[in-house]
Amino acid sequence: MDQRLTSVKYIGKRPEYIDGAYGTRIHFVQGESRMVPFDTARLMLRHVDVYAPGEEDAPVASIPAEK
């Protein structure tokens, strides 16, 4: 897996969103940018109505470990 990080901004309609589509469980607040793994960001950014390129100074998203 690629270890680079890319900034992704959540622009969807919900005030808050927890990613379930890609299994990351990253919590976003509308308009918030998070640094996510490059491979996942590439998939997220295909959904232009939900995600957009984010700010480079965004915090790194913590991805909860699977139980």
PDBQT receptor file of N, H, CA, C and O in Angstrom, charges set to zero:
ATOM      1  N   MET A   1       0.843  -1.185   0.000  1.00  0.00    +0.000 N 
ATOM      2  CA  MET A   1       0.000   0.000   0.000  1.00  0.00    +0.000 C 
ATOM      3  C   MET A   1       0.883   1.242   0.000  1.00  0.00    +0.000 C 
ATOM      4  O   MET A   1       1.928   1.281   0.650  1.00  0.00    +0.000 OA
ATOM      5  N   ASP A   2       0.448   2.242  -0.734  1.00  0.00    +0.000 N 
ATOM      6  H   ASP A   2      -0.401   2.210  -1.262  1.00  0.00    +0.000 HD
ATOM      7  CA  ASP A   2       1.167   3.504  -0.840  1.00  0.00    +0.000 C 
ATOM      8  C   ASP A   2       1.044   4.263   0.479  1.00  0.00    +0.000 C 
ATOM      9  O   ASP A   2      -0.066   4.427   0.986  1.00  0.00    +0.000 OA
ATOM     10  N   GLN A   3       2.151   4.726   1.043  1.00  0.00    +0.000 N 
ATOM     11  H   GLN A   3       3.053   4.592   0.631  1.00  0.00    +0.000 HD
ATOM     12  CA  GLN A   3       2.140   5.399   2.348  1.00  0.00    +0.000 C 
ATOM     13  C   GLN A   3       2.053   6.924   2.242  1.00  0.00    +0.000 C 
ATOM     14  O   GLN A   3       1.998   7.612   3.260  1.00  0.00    +0.000 OA
ATOM     15  N   ARG A   4       2.040   7.456   1.009  1.00  0.00    +0.000 N 
ATOM     16  H   ARG A   4       2.085   6.896   0.181  1.00  0.00    +0.000 HD
ATOM     17  CA  ARG A   4       1.895   8.910   0.850  1.00  0.00    +0.000 C 
ATOM     18  C   ARG A   4       0.508   9.343   1.300  1.00  0.00    +0.000 C 
ATOM     19  O   ARG A   4      -0.440   8.558   1.289  1.00  0.00    +0.000 OA
ATOM     20  N   LEU A   5       0.408  10.592   1.689  1.00  0.00    +0.000 N 
ATOM     21  H   LEU A   5       1.177  11.230   1.698  1.00  0.00    +0.000 HD
ATOM     22  CA  LEU A   5      -0.872  11.151   2.123  1.00  0.00    +0.000 C 
ATOM     23  C   LEU A   5      -1.304  12.264   1.178  1.00  0.00    +0.000 C 
ATOM     24  O   LEU A   5      -0.474  12.982   0.620  1.00  0.00    +0.000 OA
ATOM     25  N   THR A   6      -2.603  12.395   1.009  1.00  0.00    +0.000 N 
ATOM     26  H   THR A   6      -3.278  11.813   1.462  1.00  0.00    +0.000 HD
ATOM     27  CA  THR A   6      -3.182  13.425   0.155  1.00  0.00    +0.000 C 
ATOM     28  C   THR A   6      -4.331  14.074   0.915  1.00  0.00    +0.000 C 
ATOM     29  O   THR A   6      -5.075  13.396   1.624  1.00  0.00    +0.000 OA
ATOM     30  N   SER A   7      -4.471  15.372   0.767  1.00  0.00    +0.000 N 
ATOM     31  H   SER A   7      -3.867  15.922   0.191  1.00  0.00    +0.000 HD
ATOM     32  CA  SER A   7      -5.537  16.092   1.446  1.00  0.00    +0.000 C 
ATOM     33  C   SER A   7      -6.845  15.960   0.667  1.00  0.00    +0.000 C 
ATOM     34  O   SER A   7      -6.899  16.168  -0.545  1.00  0.00    +0.000 OA
ATOM     35  N   VAL A   8      -7.903  15.605   1.412  1.00  0.00    +0.000 N 
ATOM     36  H   VAL A   8      -7.860  15.436   2.397  1.00  0.00    +0.000 HD
ATOM     37  CA  VAL A   8      -9.245  15.459   0.848  1.00  0.00    +0.000 C 
ATOM     38  C   VAL A   8     -10.203  16.287   1.695  1.00  0.00    +0.000 C 
ATOM     39  O   VAL A   8     -10.162  16.234   2.924  1.00  0.00    +0.000 OA
ATOM     40  N   LYS A   9     -11.072  17.057   1.025  1.00  0.00    +0.000 N 
ATOM     41  H   LYS A   9     -11.105  17.100   0.027  1.00  0.00    +0.000 HD
ATOM     42  CA  LYS A   9     -12.070  17.872   1.723  1.00  0.00    +0.000 C 
ATOM     43  C   LYS A   9     -13.446  17.252   1.510  1.00  0.00    +0.000 C 
ATOM     44  O   LYS A   9     -13.809  16.886   0.392  1.00  0.00    +0.000 OA
ATOM     45  N   TYR A  10     -14.205  17.137   2.597  1.00  0.00    +0.000 N 
ATOM     46  H   TYR A  10     -13.910  17.434   3.506  1.00  0.00    +0.000 HD
ATOM     47  CA  TYR A  10     -15.578  16.646   2.508  1.00  0.00    +0.000 C 
ATOM     48  C   TYR A  10     -16.494  17.809   2.161  1.00  0.00    +0.000 C 
ATOM     49  O   TYR A  10     -16.570  18.786   2.906  1.00  0.00    +0.000 OA
ATOM     50  N   ILE A  11     -17.194  17.708   1.028  1.00  0.00    +0.000 N 
ATOM     51  H   ILE A  11     -17.132  16.914   0.422  1.00  0.00    +0.000 HD
ATOM     52  CA  ILE A  11     -18.096  18.775   0.582  1.00  0.00    +0.000 C 
ATOM     53  C   ILE A  11     -19.524  18.267   0.429  1.00  0.00    +0.000 C 
ATOM     54  O   ILE A  11     -20.362  18.938  -0.174  1.00  0.00    +0.000 OA
ATOM     55  N   GLY A  12     -19.800  17.094   0.967  1.00  0.00    +0.000 N 
ATOM     56  H   GLY A  12     -19.119  16.550   1.457  1.00  0.00    +0.000 HD
ATOM     57  CA  GLY A  12     -21.133  16.498   0.855  1.00  0.00    +0.000 C 
ATOM     58  C   GLY A  12     -22.195  17.304   1.582  1.00  0.00    +0.000 C 
ATOM     59  O   GLY A  12     -21.905  18.332   2.193  1.00  0.00    +0.000 OA
ATOM     60  N   LYS A  13     -23.430  16.823   1.507  1.00  0.00    +0.000 N 
ATOM     61  H   LYS A  13     -23.666  15.987   1.011  1.00  0.00    +0.000 HD
ATOM     62  CA  LYS A  13     -24.577  17.546   2.052  1.00  0.00    +0.000 C 
ATOM     63  C   LYS A  13     -24.736  17.427   3.562  1.00  0.00    +0.000 C 
ATOM     64  O   LYS A  13     -25.315  18.314   4.190  1.00  0.00    +0.000 OA
ATOM     65  N   ARG A  14     -24.240  16.360   4.148  1.00  0.00    +0.000 N 
ATOM     66  H   ARG A  14     -23.769  15.640   3.638  1.00  0.00    +0.000 HD
ATOM     67  CA  ARG A  14     -24.413  16.145   5.595  1.00  0.00    +0.000 C 
ATOM     68  C   ARG A  14     -23.486  17.062   6.394  1.00  0.00    +0.000 C 
ATOM     69  O   ARG A  14     -22.374  17.351   5.952  1.00  0.00    +0.000 OA
ATOM     70  N   PRO A  15     -23.936  17.521   7.569  1.00  0.00    +0.000 N 
ATOM     71  CA  PRO A  15     -23.062  18.360   8.406  1.00  0.00    +0.000 C 
ATOM     72  C   PRO A  15     -21.845  17.581   8.914  1.00  0.00    +0.000 C 
ATOM     73  O   PRO A  15     -20.770  18.151   9.102  1.00  0.00    +0.000 OA
ATOM     74  N   GLU A  16     -22.019  16.288   9.133  1.00  0.00    +0.000 N 
ATOM     75  H   GLU A  16     -22.891  15.824   8.980  1.00  0.00    +0.000 HD
ATOM     76  CA  GLU A  16     -20.916  15.410   9.547  1.00  0.00    +0.000 C 
ATOM     77  C   GLU A  16     -21.043  14.106   8.780  1.00  0.00    +0.000 C 
ATOM     78  O   GLU A  16     -22.144  13.693   8.415  1.00  0.00    +0.000 OA
ATOM     79  N   TYR A  17     -19.912  13.462   8.539  1.00  0.00    +0.000 N 
ATOM     80  H   TYR A  17     -19.018  13.798   8.835  1.00  0.00    +0.000 HD
ATOM     81  CA  TYR A  17     -19.928  12.226   7.761  1.00  0.00    +0.000 C 
ATOM     82  C   TYR A  17     -18.795  11.322   8.233  1.00  0.00    +0.000 C 
ATOM     83  O   TYR A  17     -17.671  11.778   8.440  1.00  0.00    +0.000 OA
ATOM     84  N   ILE A  18     -19.099  10.044   8.402  1.00  0.00    +0.000 N 
ATOM     85  H   ILE A  18     -20.012   9.673   8.235  1.00  0.00    +0.000 HD
ATOM     86  CA  ILE A  18     -18.085   9.039   8.713  1.00  0.00    +0.000 C 
ATOM     87  C   ILE A  18     -18.007   8.116   7.514  1.00  0.00    +0.000 C 
ATOM     88  O   ILE A  18     -18.994   7.479   7.148  1.00  0.00    +0.000 OA
ATOM     89  N   ASP A  19     -16.833   8.043   6.900  1.00  0.00    +0.000 N 
ATOM     90  H   ASP A  19     -16.031   8.561   7.197  1.00  0.00    +0.000 HD
ATOM     91  CA  ASP A  19     -16.659   7.233   5.698  1.00  0.00    +0.000 C 
ATOM     92  C   ASP A  19     -16.910   5.764   5.980  1.00  0.00    +0.000 C 
ATOM     93  O   ASP A  19     -16.283   5.166   6.854  1.00  0.00    +0.000 OA
ATOM     94  N   GLY A  20     -17.822   5.202   5.237  1.00  0.00    +0.000 N 
ATOM     95  H   GLY A  20     -18.331   5.688   4.527  1.00  0.00    +0.000 HD
ATOM     96  CA  GLY A  20     -18.087   3.778   5.310  1.00  0.00    +0.000 C 
ATOM     97  C   GLY A  20     -17.832   3.123   3.959  1.00  0.00    +0.000 C 
ATOM     98  O   GLY A  20     -17.589   1.918   3.882  1.00  0.00    +0.000 OA
ATOM     99  N   ALA A  21     -17.888   3.916   2.900  1.00  0.00    +0.000 N 
ATOM    100  H   ALA A  21     -18.085   4.894   2.962  1.00  0.00    +0.000 HD
ATOM    101  CA  ALA A  21     -17.731   3.381   1.547  1.00  0.00    +0.000 C 
ATOM    102  C   ALA A  21     -16.364   2.740   1.338  1.00  0.00    +0.000 C 
ATOM    103  O   ALA A  21     -16.253   1.740   0.628  1.00  0.00    +0.000 OA
ATOM    104  N   TYR A  22     -15.342   3.295   1.937  1.00  0.00    +0.000 N 
ATOM    105  H   TYR A  22     -15.433   4.107   2.513  1.00  0.00    +0.000 HD
ATOM    106  CA  TYR A  22     -13.983   2.779   1.753  1.00  0.00    +0.000 C 
ATOM    107  C   TYR A  22     -13.426   2.132   3.009  1.00  0.00    +0.000 C 
ATOM    108  O   TYR A  22     -12.255   1.753   3.058  1.00  0.00    +0.000 OA
ATOM    109  N   GLY A  23     -14.274   2.009   4.027  1.00  0.00    +0.000 N 
ATOM    110  H   GLY A  23     -15.225   2.317   3.988  1.00  0.00    +0.000 HD
ATOM    111  CA  GLY A  23     -13.893   1.295   5.237  1.00  0.00    +0.000 C 
ATOM    112  C   GLY A  23     -12.886   2.003   6.122  1.00  0.00    +0.000 C 
ATOM    113  O   GLY A  23     -12.282   1.373   6.990  1.00  0.00    +0.000 OA
ATOM    114  N   THR A  24     -12.689   3.306   5.920  1.00  0.00    +0.000 N 
ATOM    115  H   THR A  24     -13.180   3.818   5.214  1.00  0.00    +0.000 HD
ATOM    116  CA  THR A  24     -11.688   4.011   6.724  1.00  0.00    +0.000 C 
ATOM    117  C   THR A  24     -12.238   4.487   8.061  1.00  0.00    +0.000 C 
ATOM    118  O   THR A  24     -11.491   4.644   9.026  1.00  0.00    +0.000 OA
ATOM    119  N   ARG A  25     -13.574   4.721   8.114  1.00  0.00    +0.000 N 
ATOM    120  H   ARG A  25     -14.181   4.594   7.330  1.00  0.00    +0.000 HD
ATOM    121  CA  ARG A  25     -14.241   5.261   9.306  1.00  0.00    +0.000 C 
ATOM    122  C   ARG A  25     -13.706   6.650   9.676  1.00  0.00    +0.000 C 
ATOM    123  O   ARG A  25     -13.811   7.065  10.830  1.00  0.00    +0.000 OA
ATOM    124  N   ILE A  26     -13.136   7.366   8.705  1.00  0.00    +0.000 N 
ATOM    125  H   ILE A  26     -13.051   7.028   7.768  1.00  0.00    +0.000 HD
ATOM    126  CA  ILE A  26     -12.660   8.734   8.943  1.00  0.00    +0.000 C 
ATOM    127  C   ILE A  26     -13.868   9.634   9.160  1.00  0.00    +0.000 C 
ATOM    128  O   ILE A  26     -14.822   9.603   8.382  1.00  0.00    +0.000 OA
ATOM    129  N   HIS A  27     -13.823  10.434  10.216  1.00  0.00    +0.000 N 
ATOM    130  H   HIS A  27     -13.048  10.460  10.848  1.00  0.00    +0.000 HD
ATOM    131  CA  HIS A  27     -14.898  11.370  10.552  1.00  0.00    +0.000 C 
ATOM    132  C   HIS A  27     -14.583  12.722   9.914  1.00  0.00    +0.000 C 
ATOM    133  O   HIS A  27     -13.517  13.295  10.138  1.00  0.00    +0.000 OA
ATOM    134  N   PHE A  28     -15.525  13.219   9.120  1.00  0.00    +0.000 N 
ATOM    135  H   PHE A  28     -16.391  12.754   8.938  1.00  0.00    +0.000 HD
ATOM    136  CA  PHE A  28     -15.408  14.531   8.495  1.00  0.00    +0.000 C 
ATOM    137  C   PHE A  28     -16.521  15.431   8.993  1.00  0.00    +0.000 C 
ATOM    138  O   PHE A  28     -17.634  14.970   9.248  1.00  0.00    +0.000 OA
ATOM    139  N   VAL A  29     -16.225  16.710   9.133  1.00  0.00    +0.000 N 
ATOM    140  H   VAL A  29     -15.321  17.085   8.926  1.00  0.00    +0.000 HD
ATOM    141  CA  VAL A  29     -17.215  17.759   9.314  1.00  0.00    +0.000 C 
ATOM    142  C   VAL A  29     -17.281  18.464   7.966  1.00  0.00    +0.000 C 
ATOM    143  O   VAL A  29     -16.255  18.637   7.309  1.00  0.00    +0.000 OA
ATOM    144  N   GLN A  30     -18.478  18.874   7.545  1.00  0.00    +0.000 N 
ATOM    145  H   GLN A  30     -19.312  18.734   8.079  1.00  0.00    +0.000 HD
ATOM    146  CA  GLN A  30     -18.635  19.498   6.241  1.00  0.00    +0.000 C 
ATOM    147  C   GLN A  30     -17.645  20.650   6.057  1.00  0.00    +0.000 C 
ATOM    148  O   GLN A  30     -17.552  21.542   6.900  1.00  0.00    +0.000 OA
ATOM    149  N   GLY A  31     -16.907  20.620   4.940  1.00  0.00    +0.000 N 
ATOM    150  H   GLY A  31     -16.983  19.896   4.255  1.00  0.00    +0.000 HD
ATOM    151  CA  GLY A  31     -15.919  21.641   4.627  1.00  0.00    +0.000 C 
ATOM    152  C   GLY A  31     -14.538  21.361   5.196  1.00  0.00    +0.000 C 
ATOM    153  O   GLY A  31     -13.599  22.117   4.946  1.00  0.00    +0.000 OA
ATOM    154  N   GLU A  32     -14.405  20.279   5.961  1.00  0.00    +0.000 N 
ATOM    155  H   GLU A  32     -15.167  19.665   6.163  1.00  0.00    +0.000 HD
ATOM    156  CA  GLU A  32     -13.134  19.942   6.606  1.00  0.00    +0.000 C 
ATOM    157  C   GLU A  32     -12.234  19.124   5.675  1.00  0.00    +0.000 C 
ATOM    158  O   GLU A  32     -12.700  18.254   4.939  1.00  0.00    +0.000 OA
ATOM    159  N   SER A  33     -10.946  19.424   5.727  1.00  0.00    +0.000 N 
ATOM    160  H   SER A  33     -10.568  20.130   6.325  1.00  0.00    +0.000 HD
ATOM    161  CA  SER A  33      -9.951  18.650   4.989  1.00  0.00    +0.000 C 
ATOM    162  C   SER A  33      -9.210  17.732   5.937  1.00  0.00    +0.000 C 
ATOM    163  O   SER A  33      -8.946  18.088   7.086  1.00  0.00    +0.000 OA
ATOM    164  N   ARG A  34      -8.876  16.539   5.447  1.00  0.00    +0.000 N 
ATOM    165  H   ARG A  34      -9.091  16.250   4.514  1.00  0.00    +0.000 HD
ATOM    166  CA  ARG A  34      -8.099  15.565   6.221  1.00  0.00    +0.000 C 
ATOM    167  C   ARG A  34      -7.067  14.950   5.294  1.00  0.00    +0.000 C 
ATOM    168  O   ARG A  34      -7.330  14.752   4.108  1.00  0.00    +0.000 OA
ATOM    169  N   MET A  35      -5.899  14.648   5.829  1.00  0.00    +0.000 N 
ATOM    170  H   MET A  35      -5.686  14.808   6.793  1.00  0.00    +0.000 HD
ATOM    171  CA  MET A  35      -4.868  13.951   5.076  1.00  0.00    +0.000 C 
ATOM    172  C   MET A  35      -5.168  12.456   5.175  1.00  0.00    +0.000 C 
ATOM    173  O   MET A  35      -5.227  11.895   6.269  1.00  0.00    +0.000 OA
ATOM    174  N   VAL A  36      -5.356  11.820   4.018  1.00  0.00    +0.000 N 
ATOM    175  H   VAL A  36      -5.307  12.276   3.129  1.00  0.00    +0.000 HD
ATOM    176  CA  VAL A  36      -5.692  10.399   3.975  1.00  0.00    +0.000 C 
ATOM    177  C   VAL A  36      -4.691   9.682   3.073  1.00  0.00    +0.000 C 
ATOM    178  O   VAL A  36      -4.037  10.321   2.248  1.00  0.00    +0.000 OA
ATOM    179  N   PRO A  37      -4.563   8.370   3.219  1.00  0.00    +0.000 N 
ATOM    180  CA  PRO A  37      -3.645   7.625   2.357  1.00  0.00    +0.000 C 
ATOM    181  C   PRO A  37      -3.962   7.878   0.879  1.00  0.00    +0.000 C 
ATOM    182  O   PRO A  37      -5.126   7.949   0.483  1.00  0.00    +0.000 OA
ATOM    183  N   PHE A  38      -2.910   8.010   0.080  1.00  0.00    +0.000 N 
ATOM    184  H   PHE A  38      -1.964   7.952   0.402  1.00  0.00    +0.000 HD
ATOM    185  CA  PHE A  38      -3.032   8.358  -1.327  1.00  0.00    +0.000 C 
ATOM    186  C   PHE A  38      -3.994   7.436  -2.074  1.00  0.00    +0.000 C 
ATOM    187  O   PHE A  38      -4.840   7.915  -2.829  1.00  0.00    +0.000 OA
ATOM    188  N   ASP A  39      -3.880   6.139  -1.880  1.00  0.00    +0.000 N 
ATOM    189  H   ASP A  39      -3.193   5.749  -1.267  1.00  0.00    +0.000 HD
ATOM    190  CA  ASP A  39      -4.733   5.180  -2.597  1.00  0.00    +0.000 C 
ATOM    191  C   ASP A  39      -6.215   5.407  -2.288  1.00  0.00    +0.000 C 
ATOM    192  O   ASP A  39      -7.056   5.329  -3.183  1.00  0.00    +0.000 OA
ATOM    193  N   THR A  40      -6.529   5.684  -1.042  1.00  0.00    +0.000 N 
ATOM    194  H   THR A  40      -5.846   5.748  -0.314  1.00  0.00    +0.000 HD
ATOM    195  CA  THR A  40      -7.910   5.937  -0.647  1.00  0.00    +0.000 C 
ATOM    196  C   THR A  40      -8.378   7.285  -1.169  1.00  0.00    +0.000 C 
ATOM    197  O   THR A  40      -9.506   7.409  -1.647  1.00  0.00    +0.000 OA
ATOM    198  N   ALA A  41      -7.522   8.296  -1.082  1.00  0.00    +0.000 N 
ATOM    199  H   ALA A  41      -6.606   8.196  -0.694  1.00  0.00    +0.000 HD
ATOM    200  CA  ALA A  41      -7.867   9.631  -1.574  1.00  0.00    +0.000 C 
ATOM    201  C   ALA A  41      -8.205   9.591  -3.060  1.00  0.00    +0.000 C 
ATOM    202  O   ALA A  41      -9.141  10.254  -3.506  1.00  0.00    +0.000 OA
ATOM    203  N   ARG A  42      -7.458   8.831  -3.806  1.00  0.00    +0.000 N 
ATOM    204  H   ARG A  42      -6.697   8.293  -3.443  1.00  0.00    +0.000 HD
ATOM    205  CA  ARG A  42      -7.693   8.720  -5.247  1.00  0.00    +0.000 C 
ATOM    206  C   ARG A  42      -9.105   8.185  -5.511  1.00  0.00    +0.000 C 
ATOM    207  O   ARG A  42      -9.784   8.653  -6.425  1.00  0.00    +0.000 OA
ATOM    208  N   LEU A  43      -9.540   7.222  -4.724  1.00  0.00    +0.000 N 
ATOM    209  H   LEU A  43      -8.988   6.842  -3.982  1.00  0.00    +0.000 HD
ATOM    210  CA  LEU A  43     -10.891   6.682  -4.877  1.00  0.00    +0.000 C 
ATOM    211  C   LEU A  43     -11.951   7.693  -4.424  1.00  0.00    +0.000 C 
ATOM    212  O   LEU A  43     -12.963   7.880  -5.098  1.00  0.00    +0.000 OA
ATOM    213  N   MET A  44     -11.713   8.340  -3.281  1.00  0.00    +0.000 N 
ATOM    214  H   MET A  44     -10.890   8.188  -2.733  1.00  0.00    +0.000 HD
ATOM    215  CA  MET A  44     -12.667   9.316  -2.766  1.00  0.00    +0.000 C 
ATOM    216  C   MET A  44     -12.887  10.455  -3.754  1.00  0.00    +0.000 C 
ATOM    217  O   MET A  44     -14.018  10.888  -3.973  1.00  0.00    +0.000 OA
ATOM    218  N   LEU A  45     -11.799  10.934  -4.346  1.00  0.00    +0.000 N 
ATOM    219  H   LEU A  45     -10.880  10.582  -4.168  1.00  0.00    +0.000 HD
ATOM    220  CA  LEU A  45     -11.885  12.106  -5.217  1.00  0.00    +0.000 C 
ATOM    221  C   LEU A  45     -12.609  11.827  -6.526  1.00  0.00    +0.000 C 
ATOM    222  O   LEU A  45     -12.868  12.757  -7.290  1.00  0.00    +0.000 OA
ATOM    223  N   ARG A  46     -12.937  10.586  -6.801  1.00  0.00    +0.000 N 
ATOM    224  H   ARG A  46     -12.726   9.830  -6.180  1.00  0.00    +0.000 HD
ATOM    225  CA  ARG A  46     -13.770  10.262  -7.965  1.00  0.00    +0.000 C 
ATOM    226  C   ARG A  46     -15.203  10.744  -7.759  1.00  0.00    +0.000 C 
ATOM    227  O   ARG A  46     -15.942  10.949  -8.722  1.00  0.00    +0.000 OA
ATOM    228  N   HIS A  47     -15.586  10.921  -6.504  1.00  0.00    +0.000 N 
ATOM    229  H   HIS A  47     -14.985  10.754  -5.722  1.00  0.00    +0.000 HD
ATOM    230  CA  HIS A  47     -16.941  11.344  -6.155  1.00  0.00    +0.000 C 
ATOM    231  C   HIS A  47     -16.949  12.855  -5.937  1.00  0.00    +0.000 C 
ATOM    232  O   HIS A  47     -16.889  13.329  -4.802  1.00  0.00    +0.000 OA
ATOM    233  N   VAL A  48     -17.024  13.608  -7.040  1.00  0.00    +0.000 N 
ATOM    234  H   VAL A  48     -17.073  13.224  -7.961  1.00  0.00    +0.000 HD
ATOM    235  CA  VAL A  48     -16.867  15.062  -6.992  1.00  0.00    +0.000 C 
ATOM    236  C   VAL A  48     -18.003  15.781  -6.274  1.00  0.00    +0.000 C 
ATOM    237  O   VAL A  48     -17.879  16.961  -5.946  1.00  0.00    +0.000 OA
ATOM    238  N   ASP A  49     -19.111  15.079  -6.027  1.00  0.00    +0.000 N 
ATOM    239  H   ASP A  49     -19.212  14.121  -6.294  1.00  0.00    +0.000 HD
ATOM    240  CA  ASP A  49     -20.210  15.685  -5.278  1.00  0.00    +0.000 C 
ATOM    241  C   ASP A  49     -20.050  15.506  -3.773  1.00  0.00    +0.000 C 
ATOM    242  O   ASP A  49     -20.805  16.083  -2.990  1.00  0.00    +0.000 OA
ATOM    243  N   VAL A  50     -19.062  14.704  -3.368  1.00  0.00    +0.000 N 
ATOM    244  H   VAL A  50     -18.449  14.236  -4.004  1.00  0.00    +0.000 HD
ATOM    245  CA  VAL A  50     -18.835  14.420  -1.951  1.00  0.00    +0.000 C 
ATOM    246  C   VAL A  50     -17.465  14.898  -1.481  1.00  0.00    +0.000 C 
ATOM    247  O   VAL A  50     -17.333  15.375  -0.354  1.00  0.00    +0.000 OA
ATOM    248  N   TYR A  51     -16.451  14.776  -2.323  1.00  0.00    +0.000 N 
ATOM    249  H   TYR A  51     -16.558  14.388  -3.238  1.00  0.00    +0.000 HD
ATOM    250  CA  TYR A  51     -15.080  15.123  -1.933  1.00  0.00    +0.000 C 
ATOM    251  C   TYR A  51     -14.439  16.041  -2.957  1.00  0.00    +0.000 C 
ATOM    252  O   TYR A  51     -14.791  16.023  -4.136  1.00  0.00    +0.000 OA
ATOM    253  N   ALA A  52     -13.489  16.846  -2.487  1.00  0.00    +0.000 N 
ATOM    254  H   ALA A  52     -13.203  16.860  -1.529  1.00  0.00    +0.000 HD
ATOM    255  CA  ALA A  52     -12.702  17.724  -3.342  1.00  0.00    +0.000 C 
ATOM    256  C   ALA A  52     -11.272  17.727  -2.808  1.00  0.00    +0.000 C 
ATOM    257  O   ALA A  52     -11.040  17.353  -1.658  1.00  0.00    +0.000 OA
ATOM    258  N   PRO A  53     -10.310  18.145  -3.633  1.00  0.00    +0.000 N 
ATOM    259  CA  PRO A  53      -8.949  18.288  -3.101  1.00  0.00    +0.000 C 
ATOM    260  C   PRO A  53      -8.969  19.249  -1.917  1.00  0.00    +0.000 C 
ATOM    261  O   PRO A  53      -9.647  20.276  -1.952  1.00  0.00    +0.000 OA
ATOM    262  N   GLY A  54      -8.231  18.912  -0.881  1.00  0.00    +0.000 N 
ATOM    263  H   GLY A  54      -7.681  18.078  -0.853  1.00  0.00    +0.000 HD
ATOM    264  CA  GLY A  54      -8.250  19.711   0.345  1.00  0.00    +0.000 C 
ATOM    265  C   GLY A  54      -7.013  20.573   0.520  1.00  0.00    +0.000 C 
ATOM    266  O   GLY A  54      -6.137  20.628  -0.343  1.00  0.00    +0.000 OA
ATOM    267  N   GLU A  55      -6.968  21.247   1.667  1.00  0.00    +0.000 N 
ATOM    268  H   GLU A  55      -7.680  21.203   2.368  1.00  0.00    +0.000 HD
ATOM    269  CA  GLU A  55      -5.833  22.100   2.010  1.00  0.00    +0.000 C 
ATOM    270  C   GLU A  55      -4.661  21.235   2.462  1.00  0.00    +0.000 C 
ATOM    271  O   GLU A  55      -4.856  20.216   3.124  1.00  0.00    +0.000 OA
ATOM    272  N   GLU A  56      -3.465  21.636   2.109  1.00  0.00    +0.000 N 
ATOM    273  H   GLU A  56      -3.307  22.464   1.571  1.00  0.00    +0.000 HD
ATOM    274  CA  GLU A  56      -2.270  20.842   2.403  1.00  0.00    +0.000 C 
ATOM    275  C   GLU A  56      -1.891  20.835   3.881  1.00  0.00    +0.000 C 
ATOM    276  O   GLU A  56      -1.139  19.963   4.319  1.00  0.00    +0.000 OA
ATOM    277  N   ASP A  57      -2.401  21.794   4.657  1.00  0.00    +0.000 N 
ATOM    278  H   ASP A  57      -3.012  22.501   4.301  1.00  0.00    +0.000 HD
ATOM    279  CA  ASP A  57      -2.066  21.833   6.083  1.00  0.00    +0.000 C 
ATOM    280  C   ASP A  57      -3.112  21.096   6.931  1.00  0.00    +0.000 C 
ATOM    281  O   ASP A  57      -3.192  21.300   8.142  1.00  0.00    +0.000 OA
ATOM    282  N   ALA A  58      -3.905  20.243   6.288  1.00  0.00    +0.000 N 
ATOM    283  H   ALA A  58      -3.840  20.077   5.304  1.00  0.00    +0.000 HD
ATOM    284  CA  ALA A  58      -4.958  19.499   6.980  1.00  0.00    +0.000 C 
ATOM    285  C   ALA A  58      -4.360  18.482   7.945  1.00  0.00    +0.000 C 
ATOM    286  O   ALA A  58      -3.260  17.977   7.720  1.00  0.00    +0.000 OA
ATOM    287  N   PRO A  59      -5.092  18.181   9.028  1.00  0.00    +0.000 N 
ATOM    288  CA  PRO A  59      -4.598  17.165   9.967  1.00  0.00    +0.000 C 
ATOM    289  C   PRO A  59      -4.655  15.774   9.335  1.00  0.00    +0.000 C 
ATOM    290  O   PRO A  59      -5.484  15.499   8.468  1.00  0.00    +0.000 OA
ATOM    291  N   VAL A  60      -3.771  14.926   9.783  1.00  0.00    +0.000 N 
ATOM    292  H   VAL A  60      -3.098  15.150  10.487  1.00  0.00    +0.000 HD
ATOM    293  CA  VAL A  60      -3.747  13.546   9.315  1.00  0.00    +0.000 C 
ATOM    294  C   VAL A  60      -4.920  12.805   9.952  1.00  0.00    +0.000 C 
ATOM    295  O   VAL A  60      -5.115  12.854  11.166  1.00  0.00    +0.000 OA
ATOM    296  N   ALA A  61      -5.690  12.124   9.121  1.00  0.00    +0.000 N 
ATOM    297  H   ALA A  61      -5.532  12.084   8.134  1.00  0.00    +0.000 HD
ATOM    298  CA  ALA A  61      -6.837  11.374   9.613  1.00  0.00    +0.000 C 
ATOM    299  C   ALA A  61      -6.344  10.093  10.271  1.00  0.00    +0.000 C 
ATOM    300  O   ALA A  61      -5.477   9.396   9.743  1.00  0.00    +0.000 OA
ATOM    301  N   SER A  62      -6.913   9.800  11.426  1.00  0.00    +0.000 N 
ATOM    302  H   SER A  62      -7.617  10.366  11.855  1.00  0.00    +0.000 HD
ATOM    303  CA  SER A  62      -6.594   8.517  12.053  1.00  0.00    +0.000 C 
ATOM    304  C   SER A  62      -7.631   7.518  11.591  1.00  0.00    +0.000 C 
ATOM    305  O   SER A  62      -8.834   7.765  11.673  1.00  0.00    +0.000 OA
ATOM    306  N   ILE A  63      -7.153   6.390  11.106  1.00  0.00    +0.000 N 
ATOM    307  H   ILE A  63      -6.175   6.189  11.039  1.00  0.00    +0.000 HD
ATOM    308  CA  ILE A  63      -8.032   5.338  10.623  1.00  0.00    +0.000 C 
ATOM    309  C   ILE A  63      -8.090   4.281  11.698  1.00  0.00    +0.000 C 
ATOM    310  O   ILE A  63      -7.084   3.634  11.987  1.00  0.00    +0.000 OA
ATOM    311  N   PRO A  64      -9.274   4.091  12.308  1.00  0.00    +0.000 N 
ATOM    312  CA  PRO A  64      -9.384   3.105  13.382  1.00  0.00    +0.000 C 
ATOM    313  C   PRO A  64      -8.964   1.705  12.932  1.00  0.00    +0.000 C 
ATOM    314  O   PRO A  64      -9.244   1.291  11.807  1.00  0.00    +0.000 OA
ATOM    315  N   ALA A  65      -8.299   0.997  13.814  1.00  0.00    +0.000 N 
ATOM    316  H   ALA A  65      -8.072   1.334  14.728  1.00  0.00    +0.000 HD
ATOM    317  CA  ALA A  65      -7.886  -0.376  13.511  1.00  0.00    +0.000 C 
ATOM    318  C   ALA A  65      -9.114  -1.270  13.502  1.00  0.00    +0.000 C 
ATOM    319  O   ALA A  65     -10.072  -1.043  14.242  1.00  0.00    +0.000 OA
ATOM    320  N   GLU A  66      -9.072  -2.277  12.666  1.00  0.00    +0.000 N 
ATOM    321  H   GLU A  66      -8.295  -2.462  12.066  1.00  0.00    +0.000 HD
ATOM    322  CA  GLU A  66     -10.179  -3.235  12.615  1.00  0.00    +0.000 C 
ATOM    323  C   GLU A  66     -10.182  -4.076  13.870  1.00  0.00    +0.000 C 
ATOM    324  O   GLU A  66      -9.123  -4.410  14.402  1.00  0.00    +0.000 OA
ATOM    325  N   LYS A  67     -11.374  -4.422  14.350  1.00  0.00    +0.000 N 
ATOM    326  H   LYS A  67     -12.233  -4.151  13.917  1.00  0.00    +0.000 HD
ATOM    327  CA  LYS A  67     -11.488  -5.231  15.566  1.00  0.00    +0.000 C 
ATOM    328  C   LYS A  67     -11.672  -6.676  15.210  1.00  0.00    +0.000 C 
ATOM    329  O   LYS A  67     -11.788  -7.520  16.098  1.00  0.00    +0.000 OA
TER     330      LYS A  67
